[in-house]
């Protein structure tokens, strides 16, 4: 399964978790654990709270980075449960991707009323050819649509 194929399964799982838990309002850890269970029910390998060593100028720092989830050793998932989105979440995930040499990650904010609006794809050298929100194509003014 490619990163993009896997990310579609992860997005579908996030929608199921959000729906099953009744939407926003719970702590991040609850959504994260539910995501782990949902992904495992779908037969996927999930590593949760994965420690990653940080090397600074040739020396390993004492405190490792803890990643929320790595799915099938291909896609990082950073779970959030916040009311207000902050673009730093995507920047952080890009850093995590670079540190782990992975190509794709998803920031999933379960704090959104509709979780599909809280899913952000972060690529590290992988083509950005997937739109998870499945917006209909915008029609041009010439075709009688809105701009």
N, C-alpha and C positions, 0 to 999 in steps of 0.2 A: 504494500500500500504506500503510495506517495504521501508527501507532507500535505498536499492540497486535498487529496482524498480523505486522509485521516482528519484533517481540520473540519471537514464537513460532518463527520461522525461526532466530533467533539462539540460542534455547534448544536447539532441535534440533541445531544445529551444534555447540554446546558439548558436548552429550552425545556426539556422534560423535567430536569431538576427544578427549575424555576416554577414551572407549572405545578409540580407535585408538592412543593413546599409552600405554595400559596403566594408566590411573588416576593417582593422586596420586604425587608424588615428584620431579617435574621443576621446573625454574626457571620463574618466571612468564613470562619472555621467550619460552620455547619454546612454551608454551600460546598466548601472544598471536600469535606468528607462525603457528602451526597454525590458530588461529581465523581469521586473515586469509585464509589459503589456503582454508579450508573455506567461508567466506562468499563468496569470489570464485568458487569452484567452483559455488556456488548462484546466480551471476549478480548478486551484490550489489556496490554501490560501497562500498569500505572505505577510510577514511583512518586511518592508524596513526601514533601518536606525533605527533599534531597539535598544533602550538604555538598557544596562545591568549594574546593580549595581555591583561594585567591593567592596568586603569586605576585609579589611586588619586588621588582629589581632583583629577581632571583631568589627571593626569600618567601617562604610560605607564611602568610599571616595566620595568627592564632584562631581568629574567628572566621569560620566558613560562611559563605553565602548560603542561604536556604531557599531553594526553589520550591514554589508551591507544588507543581506537578510537571512530570515529564511523561509523555504518553508514547508508548511503542519506541522509546529511545529516539524519537524524531521531532516531536512538537512540544514546546514548553507552553504551559498554561499558567497564567498569573490570575488568580481569583481575587476579585474585589467585591465589596458590599458597601459602596459609598453613595451618598445622595448627589454629590457633585463630582463630575468627571474632571480629571486633571491631566493635561497632555504629558506630564512627567511620567505617568504610568507607562506610556508607550516608549519613552526614552529609556526608562529602567529596563524594560523587557528587551530592548535592542542590545543594551549592555550585557544582559544575561545571555542572550543568544551568542554574542561575540565571545564571551568568556567560556562558553560551552561548545563553540564551533558548530552550533546548530543553525538551521536556515529559517525556521518558522516558529512563531509563537502567537498565542492569542491572549489578550487581556479580556477577561469576562467580568463585567460589572453586574452582579446580581442585584444591586441597589436600584436598578432601573425598573420602571413599571413594566416595560416590555424588554426582556433581556436581549432580544435581537438588536435593540438600539444601543446596548452596552458592550457589544462585541467588537473588538478592534484587532485587526490582523497586523502583525509586525513581521516584516521579512528582512532577512540578513543574507542578501545574495540570491534570493528566490524570486522568480517573476511574480508580480502582484496581479494575478489574473483571475482572482476569485472575489466575487461580491457576495458576502454572506447575508446582506440585508435584502437581497433579491428585489431591488427597486425596479419598477418598470422603466424601460428606456424612455428618455425624454424626447418628445417630438419637436422638431424644429418649427419655427413660425411659419415657414413655407408649407409645411405639411398640415397646418391648421392646429398645431399644438401650442403649448406655452413655451416660452424660452427658458 
